[in-house]
């Protein structure tokens, strides 16, 4: 029986309200020694704020009723998990802390994780060791202003409209928008807001880090059915929206196939190997910009089989890049 399991069992016994002798407790915890029982009781008392007292008159341990009456809190989420589950929780917290661009969620989960860390520190592998053994690196994460993120999240859940100033990087222009927020998306280490734009009268995806000012309006947000959100914003490849979906057909070399065949580029993708060991990948897209960038990463181990407009877009990028490189090498 692990220490976490013993603590759970000990708490359950004490919650009964009875006064329990040390021999009874040692047996109930799997025949542990008195030293182990004493350490577990100290752990409950010192780390989990459990009002455990020794009743000399009755010769046993019980919870102090006067402290219980005052509402002393000694419930701890970690107490309800096994050691392996605590490992998993702390690992997820560590991953979240590293993936959370700008530390937006950290302040809200820090108190819970601090308490879980205390439980973990009593075991074989401390939370400090966990942070040393697991490293997560993010690439391309853009910082988000925390008050803006909180305002967006608040309006989203309360179903209020937002007035925002937005800098569109594609056109390098700023505009004022009134939007009805629909959902927040964390995609490739960055946050995006799917919203109905009242200026454009259509669904748009906004980079949260490109929002320069945000104000929560009193007016209620309109609700767009999830099916329509997915049809406009989630049907194609990447974060760019569009209803006119086409299917890209890509062929990767047998060497590159070892990686690409194990990847998910889109939930609706279709992949298969051909007789030569090459990997054929078909996937939907509405706007080619992000897909072109990802295809370029695999040059020269990828062939764009279609459609023609995607072939042209990739070819133009390759020609422009080669022209710059050659131009830079010319004396």
C-alpha positions in Angstrom: 0.0 0.0 0.0 1.5 3.3 -1.1 1.6 6.3 1.2 -1.1 8.1 -0.8 -3.4 5.1 -0.4 -2.6 4.9 3.3 -3.4 8.6 3.7 -6.7 8.1 1.9 -7.5 5.1 4.2 -6.5 7.0 7.3 -8.6 9.9 6.4 -11.6 7.6 5.8 -11.2 6.0 9.2 -10.9 9.3 11.0 -13.9 10.8 9.2 -16.0 8.2 10.9 -15.8 10.3 14.1 -14.5 7.4 16.2 -11.4 7.4 18.5 -9.1 4.8 17.0 -6.2 3.2 18.8 -2.7 2.9 17.3 -2.9 -0.9 17.0 -6.2 -0.7 15.2 -4.9 1.9 12.8 -1.6 0.1 12.1 -3.6 -3.1 11.2 -6.1 -1.1 9.0 -3.2 0.4 7.1 -1.7 -2.9 6.1 0.3 -3.8 9.2 2.6 -0.8 9.2 4.9 0.1 12.0 4.0 2.7 14.6 6.8 4.9 13.1 5.0 4.8 9.7 1.7 5.5 11.3 3.1 8.4 13.2 4.6 9.8 9.9 1.3 9.5 8.1 -0.6 11.2 11.0 2.0 14.0 11.0 1.6 14.3 7.2 -2.2 14.7 7.5 -1.8 17.2 10.3 1.1 19.3 9.0 0.7 19.2 5.3 -3.1 18.8 4.9 -4.3 20.7 7.9 -6.2 17.7 9.2 -7.2 18.4 12.9 -5.9 15.1 14.2 -5.4 14.9 18.0 -4.4 12.2 20.4 -7.1 11.6 23.0 -5.2 10.6 26.2 -8.4 9.7 28.0 -9.6 7.3 25.4 -6.1 6.3 24.2 -6.5 6.9 20.5 -6.5 9.3 17.6 -9.5 11.2 16.4 -10.4 14.5 14.7 -10.7 17.5 17.0 -14.5 18.3 17.0 -13.8 22.0 17.9 -11.7 22.5 14.8 -14.2 20.7 12.6 -16.9 23.0 14.0 -14.8 26.0 12.9 -14.8 24.6 9.4 -11.1 23.7 9.2 -10.4 22.6 5.7 -8.2 19.5 5.2 -9.6 18.1 2.0 -6.9 17.9 -0.6 -7.4 16.9 -4.2 -4.2 14.9 -4.2 -5.5 12.8 -1.3 -8.0 11.2 -3.7 -5.4 10.1 -6.2 -2.8 7.4 -6.3 0.8 8.2 -6.6 0.7 7.4 -10.3 -2.2 9.7 -10.8 -0.5 12.5 -8.9 2.5 12.0 -11.2 0.2 12.4 -14.2 -1.4 15.5 -12.8 1.8 17.2 -12.1 3.2 16.2 -15.5 0.2 17.7 -17.2 0.6 20.9 -15.1 4.3 21.1 -16.1 3.3 20.7 -19.8 0.6 23.3 -19.5 2.9 25.7 -17.7 5.4 25.4 -20.6 2.8 25.4 -23.4 0.8 28.3 -21.9 1.9 31.3 -23.9 2.3 34.3 -21.7 1.4 32.3 -18.5 -2.3 33.1 -19.0 -3.6 30.1 -17.0 -0.9 29.7 -14.5 -2.2 32.1 -11.8 -5.5 30.3 -11.8 -4.2 26.8 -11.3 -1.1 27.7 -9.1 -2.9 27.1 -5.7 -4.1 23.7 -6.7 -0.7 22.7 -8.1 1.1 24.0 -5.0 -0.9 21.6 -2.8 -0.4 18.7 -5.2 3.3 19.5 -5.2 3.4 19.1 -1.4 1.9 15.7 -1.7 4.4 14.8 -4.4 7.3 16.1 -2.4 6.7 13.5 0.2 7.1 10.7 -2.3 10.1 9.3 -4.2 10.0 11.9 -7.0 9.6 15.5 -6.1 7.8 18.1 -8.3 11.2 19.9 -8.6 12.7 16.7 -10.0 9.8 16.5 -12.4 10.5 20.0 -13.8 14.2 19.0 -14.3 13.4 15.7 -16.0 10.7 17.0 -18.4 11.3 19.8 -20.7 8.9 21.4 -23.2 9.9 23.9 -25.7 7.5 26.1 -27.7 8.4 27.7 -31.0 6.7 30.7 -32.4 4.5 31.5 -29.4 3.5 35.1 -29.4 2.9 36.9 -26.1 -0.7 37.7 -25.2 -1.7 40.6 -22.9 -3.3 38.9 -19.9 -6.0 41.6 -19.3 -7.1 41.2 -22.9 -7.2 37.5 -22.7 -9.3 37.7 -19.5 -11.7 40.1 -21.0 -12.1 37.9 -24.1 -12.7 34.9 -21.9 -15.1 36.6 -19.7 -17.2 37.9 -22.6 -17.1 34.5 -24.2 -18.5 32.7 -21.2 -21.0 35.5 -20.2 -22.1 35.7 -23.9 -21.4 39.5 -24.3 -20.2 41.3 -27.3 -16.7 42.7 -27.5 -15.4 45.9 -29.0 -11.8 45.4 -30.1 -9.1 47.2 -32.1 -7.4 44.6 -34.3 -4.2 44.7 -36.3 -4.4 42.4 -39.3 -0.9 41.4 -40.1 -1.8 40.3 -43.6 -2.7 43.8 -44.7 -0.8 45.6 -41.9 -3.9 47.6 -41.1 -5.8 48.3 -37.9 -9.5 48.5 -37.5 -12.2 48.8 -34.9 -14.5 45.8 -34.7 -17.6 44.7 -32.7 -17.6 41.0 -32.5 -19.7 38.2 -30.9 -17.2 35.7 -29.4 -17.9 32.1 -30.2 -14.9 30.1 -29.0 -11.2 30.3 -28.1 -8.8 28.1 -30.0 -5.2 27.2 -28.9 -3.4 26.3 -32.1 0.3 25.9 -32.7 1.2 27.6 -29.4 -1.0 30.6 -30.0 -4.5 31.7 -29.1 -7.2 32.6 -31.6 -10.8 33.9 -31.1 -13.5 32.6 -33.4 -16.2 35.3 -33.6 -19.0 36.7 -35.6 -17.7 40.1 -36.9 -20.5 42.6 -37.1 -18.4 44.9 -39.3 -17.9 42.2 -42.0 -21.1 40.4 -41.3 -19.4 37.0 -41.2 -17.3 34.6 -39.1 -13.7 35.5 -38.6 -10.7 34.1 -36.6 -8.7 36.7 -34.7 -5.2 36.3 -33.3 -5.7 37.3 -29.6 -2.1 38.7 -29.5 -3.1 41.1 -32.3 -5.9 42.7 -30.3 -4.7 46.1 -29.2 -7.7 47.1 -27.1 -10.7 45.2 -25.8 -13.9 46.3 -24.1 -16.7 44.1 -23.0 -20.1 45.4 -24.2 -23.4 45.2 -22.4 -25.1 43.9 -25.5 -25.6 40.1 -25.8 -23.5 38.2 -28.3 -25.3 36.3 -31.1 -24.8 32.6 -31.1 -23.6 30.8 -34.2 -24.4 27.1 -34.4 -21.4 24.9 -33.9 -22.0 23.1 -37.3 -21.7 26.5 -39.0 -18.6 27.4 -37.1 -17.0 24.1 -38.2 -18.2 24.5 -41.8 -16.6 28.0 -42.1 -13.7 27.9 -39.7 -12.9 24.3 -39.2 -13.4 22.7 -42.6 -10.1 23.6 -44.2 -6.5 23.2 -43.3 -5.0 25.4 -40.7 -6.4 28.5 -39.0 -7.6 30.3 -42.1 -11.3 30.3 -42.8 -13.3 29.7 -46.0 -16.4 27.9 -47.3 -14.9 27.0 -50.7 -13.0 23.8 -49.7 -10.7 22.0 -52.1 -8.7 18.9 -51.6 -4.9 18.9 -51.8 -3.1 15.8 -53.0 0.5 15.4 -51.8 3.1 12.7 -52.4 6.0 12.3 -50.0 9.2 10.3 -50.7 9.6 6.9 -49.0 12.1 8.4 -46.6 9.9 11.4 -45.6 6.9 9.0 -45.4 8.4 7.5 -42.2 7.5 10.8 -40.4 4.5 12.1 -42.3 2.5 8.9 -42.2 2.5 9.2 -38.4 1.3 12.8 -38.4 -2.2 14.2 -38.4 -2.4 17.2 -40.6 -6.2 17.4 -40.7 -9.0 15.3 -39.0 -10.4 14.4 -42.4 -7.2 13.6 -44.1 -6.8 10.4 -46.2 -3.4 8.8 -46.3 -2.0 5.6 -48.0 1.2 4.1 -49.2 1.8 3.4 -52.9 3.7 0.4 -54.4 7.0 2.4 -54.3 6.8 3.2 -50.6 5.8 6.8 -51.1 3.1 8.3 -48.9 0.0 9.9 -50.6 -1.8 12.4 -48.4 -5.2 14.0 -49.4 -6.6 16.8 -47.2 -9.1 19.6 -47.4 -8.1 23.3 -47.5 -9.9 26.6 -48.0 -7.0 29.1 -48.0 -3.7 27.8 -49.2 -1.4 30.1 -47.2 -0.6 27.9 -44.3 -0.7 24.7 -46.3 1.9 26.1 -48.7 4.2 26.9 -45.8 3.9 23.4 -44.4 4.5 21.9 -47.9 7.7 24.0 -48.2 9.1 22.4 -45.1 9.3 19.1 -46.9 10.9 20.3 -50.1 12.4 18.4 -52.0 10.7 15.3 -50.6 7.2 16.3 -51.5 5.3 16.5 -54.8 2.1 18.6 -55.1 -0.1 16.5 -57.3 -3.0 18.9 -57.3 -5.0 21.0 -57.5 -3.4 23.4 -60.1 -3.8 26.5 -57.9 -1.9 24.9 -55.1 0.8 23.7 -57.4 1.1 27.3 -58.7 1.3 28.8 -55.2 4.1 26.4 -54.1 6.0 27.0 -57.4 5.8 30.8 -57.0 7.2 30.5 -53.5 10.0 28.3 -54.6 10.9 30.6 -57.6 10.8 33.7 -55.4 13.0 32.1 -52.8 15.5 30.8 -55.4 15.6 34.3 -57.0 16.5 35.9 -53.7 19.1 33.3 -52.9 20.7 33.6 -56.3 20.5 37.4 -56.2 22.2 37.4 -52.9 25.1 35.2 -54.2 25.6 37.4 -57.3 28.7 39.6 -56.9 
